[in-house]
Amino acid sequence: MKELLSKQESKTLEFKREFNNSNKEKILQTIIAFANGSGGNLVFGIDDNKQIIGVANPFELEEKLSNITYDTIYPTIRIDTVFITEQDKTLVIIKVPIGIETPYYLKNKGMENGTYIRVGSTTRLASKEIIKSLQFRGENISYDSQIDYRFSKDEVDFPRIKKVFKEKKDIQIKEDHLFMFNILAKSDEKIYPTVAGMLLFPKTEYIEYDYASIKCAHFKGNSKDIFIDKAEFKGSIIDQIESAIKFLKSNIKLSATIGDVYREEKYEYPIPALREAIVNAVTHRNYLLKGQDIKVAVFDNRIEISSPGELPAGYSIDDIGKMDFSKLRNVTIGRIFSELKIIEQWGRGFSNIIELCKQYENVVPEFKEELLQFKVIFWNRIIEKKVGEKVVRKGGQERWLGKVVRKGSQKRWSELTQRQAEILQLIKENQKITRKMLSEKLNINPSAVQKHINKLKQKGLLKRVGPTKGGYWKIVE
C-alpha cells in the first residue's frame, strides 16, 4: 500500500474516494480502459489529496462492483478484490487484469461508442483505429500481416527484394519465398501484397502509405520555435531508416582529437544507439494510427525519437532495462528485419540502447509514453556544463566545451555539424557556388542552406566577398 501511495495516477493506477451513482459510469469506463490496456489497480478510500479516508462498507462495495461489471461490460471482465487495513481504515483495491478478448466496452453503448482506453492518467473514448487495433490484439493477429486488396502483386518491387536478400543473406529469392515471408498472400485464387509487403518493398511511393513516414527536424536551441533543417522520408521503411540516420549524422556535431598516430573522430551521440531507436520505432509503431508519423527531432541538448503507439500490453516504462520485450506488434516486419539483420535479436532493443549510451558518458537515454506515443530521448549532459570547462588536452591543443583554443592565435573554432562541413567543402571546391546550387547538391531547401551559412558566418569561418551577384565566398583559415 505504501508503494501504491508513493505513485502518481497513471495508465495502470487510479485513486477514488468512493463509489456512488454519480461516478458509477466513470469507474466502469476506467475498468474497461485498464482491461483494454495493461491492466491496473483502482483504489477506493483515498481522496484527491491522497489522504486515507477508508471505505465504510468494503464488502458491499465489492459486491456492487462485481455485479455491475458483469452486467454492463462485454466481454466479461473478472476483477479481483483486495482488502487492506491502513491507519485503522479499510481500503478496497479492485485489480483489473490485462484483457485477452479485447476490445471491452459498455453493452448499452456498443463497441464504437463504449470502448475506452487509458492515456496517461486519463480515461478516453477509443478512436476507430484504436478499436481496430484492439480487435487484432484480441484475435492475436498483427495488422502488418493483413492483405491489402487495393494493390496487386506487381506493385511490390520483386527485383529489389531479390537484390536485398542476395546482399544481406546471400540467397536467391523466388516468388514462392514471398508467400513464406508473408510479403504476398492468396485470396480467392488471386495474389495480393500484404501491408508489410507494401511497407517494406513498394515499387514506388503510394499515397495510401504516405502516413507511414519519418519526419526529421533540426531545431535551433532547445525548443521547436526555429527550424535549421528538416526532411520527410517516405516509401520503403528500410530506406527510411537509412535516410533518417543520414539526416542525424548531418545535424549533430562531429569532434576530432589528435592521438599519437591517428586522428580520432567521434559524434556527440552514439550512432548505433540512435539507429537502434529508429529501427525500434519503425518495427513496433502502430501502423493503424494513420494520422501520425515517426518523428526525429534534434535540439541543442537532446535528440527525441517518437513513434505512434504505446508499449505492448503488459509492459511499462519501469520494465525497460530490467527485462527483454518479447512481444512484436508487427510480426511480419519484425521477421523480415531479423532475416536481413536489421534487428540482431528480438526484445533486446532497449537494453542495447542503454548499454551503447553507457559508452558515451555524456549521453543519457530516457523512455516515455505520452499521448499514444512512445518516445526515446537522448539527453546530452555536456550541454549542462558551463562553457569554458576544459575537456581534454591533446596534440598541442586545448579542447573546450564546443570550442578549440589554438595556442598563439587564440582563435576559437566551434565544432561543426556534418552539414556545415559539407557546405564548407563545396565552397572550397567552388567559391562562386550559389545558395540554390548548394541546396540541390545537399538535397535540402535553400532556407536551410542560408541558416547553415549564417551559423558559419557567426562562427567566423565564412565570409562573403563582393556583392550577392558577382561576388564569391571566402573560407577563413
N, C-alpha and C positions, 0 to 999 in steps of 0.2 A: 504494500500500500504506500509506503514511504517513497518507493521508486516511482509509482504512478503519480503521486502528488508532486514530485520534483519535475515532472514533464509538463510541457505545454500541450494544449489540444492540437491534434494532428490528424492525418488521414486514417489513423488507427486508434484514436483516443478522443473521447468526449465526456465532459462532466455535466451532470444535470442535478438541479436542486431536488426536483420531484417529478412525478408522473401525474398528469391530470388531463382533463378533456381538452383544454386549450392548447396543450403542447403534444397531444397524442399523435397527430399526423406527422409532425416534425420528427418525433422519436422513431416512428415507423420508417420514415424516409432515411434516417441515419442508419438504422439497422439494415435496410436494403443496400445503402451505399457501402457499408462495411462488407457485406456479402459479395457485392459486385467488385470489390477491390481486394485488399489483402486481409480481410477480417478486421476485427477491432474490439475494443472494450468500451462499454457505455457504463459510466459510474454514477450511481444515484446517491444523493445525500451530501453533495458538495455544491456550495453556492458559487456565484460568479467571481468571488474573491478567493476561491479555493479554500474556504473555511469549511470545516466538517460540521454539518448540522444533523446528519443522520436521517434514517428513514423510519417513520413511526410504525408502519406495518409491513415489514420486509417480505413476509410470506404471501401476504395479499398482493403486493406488487409483483412478485414472481409469478403468481397465478394469472394475474391480469395480462402481463406481457406475453406469457406463453400462449394464452388463449387468443389474444388479439393478433399476435404474429401469425399464428396458424390460420386464423380466419381471413385475414386481409392480404397476405403476401403470397405470391406464386412465383416459382415453385416454393415448396415448404422450406423454411429455414429453421433448423433445430438449434435453438440457442441454449447455452449453458448458463447457470446462475451460481454465483459465489457470494456467500455472506461473510463479511469481515467486521470485527469489532475494533473500533479505533476511538480512543478517548471516551470510552464507555458509550459509544454510539454505534449503531449498526449501519454499515454501508452495503449496498447491493451492486454487484458488478455483473452486467449482462455481457457474456462473452459470445461474440458473433464469429463463427468460423469462416474461412475462405470458401466462397461458393464454388461448387463444381458443376452446377447446372445453370450457369448464367445465360441470359440476364434475369435478375429477380426484379419484380415490380409489384405495384399495388393492383390488386384484382379489379377494383372498381374503376380504375383509370386506364387500364390496359398497358401493354408494353410501351407504346410510343409516348404516352403522357405520364406513365407511372414508374419509369426506370430512373434510378438515382445513382450518382457516383460521388465519391469523395475527392475534392480538390483542395489540398492542404487541410485546413481545419474547418472547411465549409462543405455543406451538402448541396449538390446541384442536380438539376434535371439533366439527364444524359441526352446528347445530340443523337441524330440518326446514325452518324458514323461510329460513335461510341457504342451504341446498341448493336450495330453490326459486328463490331469488334468483340463484344461480349458474347454474341451468338457463336462466332468462330471459336472463342475460348471454351464455351460450354460444350461444343461438339468436338473439341480437341483437334481442330484443323487450323492451318495457317493461311492467311489471306493470299500470300505470295504464290501459293501452290494452286490457286484457282485459275480456271480457264478464262481468258479474255476473248470473248466471242466477237469483239469489234474488229479483230485483226486476223489475218491469215498467216500461215506458217512462213510465207515468203517475206514477211515483214520482220522476221528475225534474221540477223546477219550471220548466216552459216559460215561463209569464208572467214569472218572474224573469229568465230568460235573455234574453228579448226586451227587458226594461227595461234590463238591464246593458249589452247591446250597443248599444242606442239611445243611452244616456248616454255610453258610452266611445268608440264607433266611429261613432255616428250612422248605423247601418244597421238595416234591418228584417230580423230573423231569421225564417226559416221552418223547418219541420221538416226539410226536406232539408239545411239547413245543419248540423244536429246530427249527421248522418252524416259530413259533410265534416270537422267538427271532432272526430269520434270521441267525441262525448258519447253517441250511440246507435249500436247496431250490430245487424245482422240475423244470425239463425242459424235454419236450418230454417224459413224464411218467417215467423219471429216476430221481434219487435223488443224488444231489451233495452237497459238502460243499461250503459255501461262503468264500470269502477272510478272513472275520472276524473270521469265524469258524476255519480256518487253523492257524490264528494268535493267537487266544485265547486258543484253545484246540486241538493242534495237538497230534497225538498218539506218534510221535517221532519227532526228528529234521529232517526236509526235506531240501535238498539242495536248492530247489526252493525258500525257505524263509530265506536263510542264511543272506540276506541283512537286514532283519528286526531284527537286533540285537542291543545290548547295549555294547559298548566298554568302559571300565573303565581304568583309569591310575592314578597313584600317581607319581608326578614328584618331583625331588629334586630342591628346590629353587622356583623361580617364572617363569621359562621358561621350554620348553619341551626338553631340552638337555639330561637329565639323568632320566631314569626310576628307581623308587624304587619298585613299584608293578604294575601289570597290569592284566586284566582279560577280557574275552569276554563272553557274555551270549546270548544264542540262545534258540530256542524252544518257549514255551508258553510265550507270553508277560506279563502274570500275574506273572509267576515265575521270569521273567527278572527283574521286578520291585523290588521284594523282594531281589533278588541276588545283585542288584545294591545298595540297601540300606545297605545290609550287608557289601559290599565292602567299602562303605563310613565310616561306623562305625569302620571298621578295620583300616582305614587310616587317621582318624582325631583324634585330641587329646581329651582325657577324663580326666578332672581335678576333684579333690575332695577337699571339705572343711569340716572341723570338726565343727559341731554345738554343742549345749548343750547336745543333746541326740543322734542325728543321723549323720552318715557320708553322706554328700550330694555329688552326682556325677553329672557332667554336661559336655556334649560335647561342643566343641568350636563353633559349628554351631547348629542351631535349627533343629533337625532331622525331625520334622513334616513339616517344610518348604522345606527341601531337598526332602522329599517324595512327596510333592505336586508338585514340579518342575519336578520330574521324571515321575510322573503319567501324568502330562500335556503333557510332551514330547512324551510319548507313545500314549496317547489318540489322540493328534492333529497332529502328524507327517504326512508328505505326503508320504504314502507307495508306490506311483507311482515312487518316486525318488529312484530307486533301486541301484544306485551307492553310496549311502550314508547310514550312520547309526547314531544312537543316541550316543553321546559321553559324558562321565562324567570324568572330569579332576580335580584332586586335586593338588593344589600348596600350597606353604607356606602361601601366603597372600589371597588366594581366592579358590573358587570351581566354575567351569564352567560346565553347563549342556546345551548341544546344540542339536537341533532336526531339521531334514530336513523339509524344508517348512517354508514359512513366515506366518505372521498373516493373518487371514481371510480377504478377500476383504472388504474394508470399515472401517477397523480398523488400527490404527497406534500406535506406541510406546507411543505417547503423551496421548492416551486414557487409558493406563494402570493405575489403581488406581482411575480413575475418573468414570468408568462405568463398568458394568458386560459384559462379552463377551458371547453372546448367541448362536453364530454360531458354529456348530460342523462340522469339516471336515470329521470325521469318525463316522457316525450316529450309526451304529450297535455296534461298540466298546464302544462308549460313553454310549449307553443304557445299555449294559451288565455291564460295570463298575459301573453305577448308581445302577443297581439292586443288585450288590454284595457289595455295599457301599464302593467301591474303590474310587469313586467320591461321595462326600457328596452332592454337589449341582452344577449343570452346571453353568459355567460362573463366578464362584467365585474364581477360582484358583489363579489368580494374586493378588487379594485382600487378600486372605488368606496368601500368601507368604509374602506380605508387613506387614500384621498385626503380623504374627508369628516372623518376624525378628525384629519388634519393641520391642519385649520382650527380645531380645538379644541386648544390647546397642552397642556391638562391631560389629554386622553383618549388612551390608547394601546391599540390593538387587539392581541389575542393569539389565535392559532388553534391548536387542539389536537385530537388524536384520542385517545380513550380508551374502552375497553370497548365497542367497536362504536358509538360515538357521535362526532359531530363537534361541537366547541364553539367559539364565539366569545366571548372575554372582553374587555369594555371596562373597562380599568383607569383609575381616576380618580387622577391624580397629586397633585391638591390635597390629598387626604386624607393624603398622606405628609408634607406640610409641617407645621411647628409651628403650633399655634393661636396667633393673635395676629400672624401675619405679615401686614403690610399689603399689599393687592392693588391698590386703586385709590382715588383721591380725586376726587370729582366733586360738584357741586351742593351744596357746604357740608357734605357728609358724608364720613366716612372709612369705607371698606368694608374689613372684615377677613375673615379666613377664616371663612365661615359666619355672620358677625355684622356688624351695622351699629352703630356707636357714634354716637349722636346727640349733638351738642355741646350743652352746657348740662345736660341731664338725665343724661347719661352712661348711659342705659338701653340694655342690649344686646338686640337683636332677632335671634333665629336665623332663617335663611331657612326658609321653609315649603315643604312638598311641596304639589302642587296639591290633593291630597285634604284636607289640613289647611286650606287656603284655602277649599275648598268648604264644609267644616264651619263655619268662621267666618262665611261668607256666609249660610248657612242659619240660624245662630244670630242673626245681625244682623237677619234678616227676622222671626224668631220666637224671642224669648228663652225661651219656655217649651217649645220643641221637645224631644221625648223622644229617648232613645237609639234606641228602636225606630223612630221616625219618621225619624231620620237614616239608619238602616240601610236603610229602604225607599226613601228618596229617592236614596241613593248606590249602592244595589244591592250592598251589602257586608254581611257578617254583623255582629251587634251587638258581638261581642267585638273585632272590628277597629275599630269606631267608638270603643269605650272606650279602646283603645290610642292612637288618634289624640288623643282628648280628654286622656288622661294626658300625652301629649307637649306639648300646648298649655298645660296647667297648669304643667308643668315649665319651660316657656319663659316663664312669667309673662304669657301673653297671654289666659288664660281663667280664670275662677273661678266657683264655684257660690255663689249667694246663697240662704240659707234651706235647708230640708230637701230630701231627694231628691224627695219628693212635695210639690208645692205651691210649691217654690222656682223659681228661674229662673237662666239663665246671664248672666254679665256679661263682655263683652269689655273687656280692659284696654287703654285707648287709649295 
